[in-house]
Amino acid sequence: MSDTAPQRPTLSSIISPEGSLEVLSQHEVNRLKHTSRTGLHELLRRCSLAVLNSGMPTDDSLALLEAYKDFDIEVLQQDRGVRLKLSNAPAEAFVDGRMIRGIREHLSAVIRDIVYVYNEIQEHDRFDLSTAEGTTNAVFHILRKAGAFRPEHDPSMVVCWGGHSISREEYEYTKDVGYQLGLRELDICTGCGPGAMKGPMKGANLAHAKQRRSDSRYLGISEPGIIAAEAPNPIVNELVVMPDIEKRLEAFVRLGHGIIVFPGGVGTAEEILYLLGILLHPDNADIPYPLILTGPASAADYFRTIDEFLVCTLGEDVRRYYRIVTGNPAEVARVMRQGVDDITRFRRTHQDAFYYNWRLTIARGFQAPFDASHEAMRNLKLHRDQPTHELAANLRCAFSGIVSGNVKEDGIRAIAAKGPFQLSAEPDMMQKLDTLLTSFAAQGRMKLGDQPYTPCYTLE
């Protein structure tokens, strides 16, 4: 846990929502006000503070809450519609007393998604979240409510994953890749934060301007537990807040028409394992899904370590599901454009929707929310005596727990109270896992800021 952060300049205001927030019922307003464990107020407060703090270099949710410990938000129901009362909000979210419009849009999206998920997903029997079909249906409805579908558009959405704490060289490279993607009329979806989540959007934004593309999409998908670490960057013009990391990942995969992975830390490794675990499922053997791992030429060793870890744990066959390209943004974009065109032909042939990938089988191991407790981490089955896609699911959970211990409020508190998580696996797998995680820490890929990284795990 970081040291207590100093209080920063604040401003109080009453604003109107912008963009996507619809009229709320009195019951919904009361639920957002209610401060008990059954209410949504604290969730709304944390997510709203992260959005209002967009652009500030912190990935520690506890430090953010401490820096603005007097911040509060209240939803007011008035005759003319909903108003938002902000007390002691970050002053950087305002210009001359008026909230920046993009931040106001993001704040409205946060409220929209929190209310919809609670009322229509979590508290409604129309969605059976204990089944794969019910979970996929819930993800669909959350995205539809957010207006994330464009049925009239041909496939064009490229999901970009990567670290929020990357070097300047790596960041510039993500911009170059985004620029090349934008020149080829492709849109960008990321985790919406800084670093590798901002660079591709920034590059594509310039390319789209050159191509006179007026309906460009910069879609950010977040979730409450990590939004403080990856607050929406200013280029995001569509924001969706999914209820948990698993539904966030499923949203990426079902919305995207291809995925590019830039250098990152454990969160990026988690995303790679998630997608590969899905593609390795026998039911998905014939479904095209372009996956490119890329970075500047200096990232060659980074991806070599990733590749060695994947082959050691999941077998040689895993290499046919991804391509590694370093130091060549134009080639990355050409390969991705070809891959998206292949998907367009495949979906036309099979009469599949362009805007949501219903055909992919996603096993329950990738959908059920993983509670990163000390016991759950200790009991993970990290051995090869199981189907490859199930091993990928368990490895993904291990990395998810490390992400929790690094940046999520609950995980940080659990580590402070009980010490590091304990992981165990087969000896050679453990050695590769240790090599990978050690390299992430040595390269500064675990945290933002200047403080030294303290591992939240031990390997047995």
ABEGO torsion letter per residue (X at the ends): XBBBBBBBBBBBBBBBBBGABBBBBAAAAAAAABABAABAAAAAAAAAAAAAABGBBBABAAAAAAABAABBBBBBBBAAEBBBBBBGBBAAABBGGBBBAAAAAAAAAAAAAAAAAAAAAAABAABBAABAAAAAAAAAAAAAAAGABBAABBBABBBBBEBABBBAAAAAAAAAAAAAAAAAGBBBBBAGBBEAAAAAAAAAAAAAAAAGBAABBBBBBBBAAAAAABBBBAABABBBBBABAAAAAAAAAAABAEBBBBBBBAAAAAAAAAAAAAAABAAAAABBBBBBBBBBAAAAAAAAAAAAAAAAAAEAAAAAABBBBBGBAAAAAAAAAAAAAAAAAAAAAAGBBAABBAABBBBAAAABBBBBBAAAAAABBBBABBBAAAAAAAAAAAAAAAAAAAABAAAAAAAAAAEBBBBBBBAAAAAAAAAAAAAAAAAGAABBEABBBBBABBBX
